[in-house]
Amino acid sequence: MARAAAVAQLLHTGFCERLDASLAQLALVSVWIVFFAWAFLPQKLLLVLTFPLLLAGLVVVGADLLFGVDLIELVTVWHTFHLGEVIAAVQPYVWTIAVAIFAIAALAALLWSPPDSPTRPAVRIGLVIFGLLLAIALPSASWRGAWPVALAGAVVEGSLGNAGIELPDRPNVRASPRNRFDNWQAKRESPPLTPETYVFVIGESVRADRLPACGGRPQITAAPREAIVFCDVISGSSSTHTSVPLLVSRDLPGHNERVPHDATFLKAFEAAGFETFWFGVQERSIAWPDARNQVYESVPQLDRTALLPLLDQALAKPSQRKIIVLHAYNVHAPYRERYKPENAPFAVDPAKATGGVPERASIDQWWNDYDNAVDETMRLLEDVTARLQSQTGAAVVMFTPDHAENLLDDARGLRFHALKMPTIWDTSVPGVIWANATWRDANPEKWKTLEANRVAPLMHMDFVPTLLGAANVRYRETRSQPVDLTAGPVPPRTRFTQVRAGETVNVDQLRAQAECNRPGTTKIPGC
Ligand SMILES: [Zn+2]
């Protein structure tokens, strides 16, 4: 099983992240390889070699186009053994998938007996010459990265146990797409004499409107005392695998790589003299962080059980300045695996909200299930701030989830997240910032500015600049849109989120889509 997971992981990185050559170069070499195989291999052998991949490609594209299901995301969830999530996501489409597989198999049977007609010698000679020209003209990376060479390499490495999962704790890890020589050109004048601890809790699937401070039910644990809660934040995307990398880098939603080549903000803290930590219950390949200390817990357990002991170890280390990222699982479906029912505020009837997907008839039970996980999320924040409260020196905790969640909010009847199109429901996230008295006393103006920005319309890209602003770390900002919320008010701006690589949608468009699908109305003017 571990080997299968390693292969799955490498297939994913093989597809998505090994882009040392340009896309055009990779496409050119890949197309040449296909034509070369077509001209030189017996046609039946070519079919045997290519049909499984063609089938897999059709299924991935079909799932995306027809159902808005991201199968690549499901594969990465599966390889970390959260099989329940995959089953929950696939269940509604079981019959459709069965019919599709039958239809494709029938098509395969029809195509199975092609006559073996050899390609003309002139075509073969032409292909060889063109291949030689490509070999001379293009860098070797375009050959290593071309399909299916990259795929073959990934399979071989995975079978040899040389996996991208348990990689050594070094900043120059081979599989990371980030440029290890990059930095944020960060510096700061006159750092404080007291110790400093900054904690960034990156959450999962938490909707802003479920927090008590943002209109959620009062039985849910409130944000830590004296924290500022931001209720109007738009996430960078509606999928974990693009939102988290965006959150920690300087790229904008709609950029062309899943994981930016840019270093993460941890390098900026490191340049300012901080020891860097990243502790995740989610796998390293989601964001490829460049923290000096990294630990990933792959055994499914409560966030608090997994992350708090790691936080304690980091806090006990002797370094004076620390930046610690906790990447949690918060409210990712299946929600019931994220909390202990005996401690939860709401009763959930297991017959109505376990297994399957949310239906209108059982939606109240699903909300109870979801809100119990939100409650557990807030307890994690409570425990983190309690630990920092007992530390000496300045301490700041920041929280925001990667994206939010759809739960049958409008007439579209959408569920969960990472769908083909983001919605206002799966991108409206909360933000929380908390600082201890030492930090607030040293930075009264910054705290006042943060409080003044409490109701401002925010974007995910504001969070890292704010955390660096809180620490007085200056760095080279390549974007014009983000706002350091400790430094001044938020100017009017168009907020946007990622649809897919190269494509964004703005908040007004997302709101208009939700408005046009308001339940119970047959025809809405202007839709
Ligand atoms: Zn997520």
Residues whose N, C-alpha, C, O or C-beta is under 5 A from the ligand:
A	BS01	ZN	E204 S205 S239 T240 D402
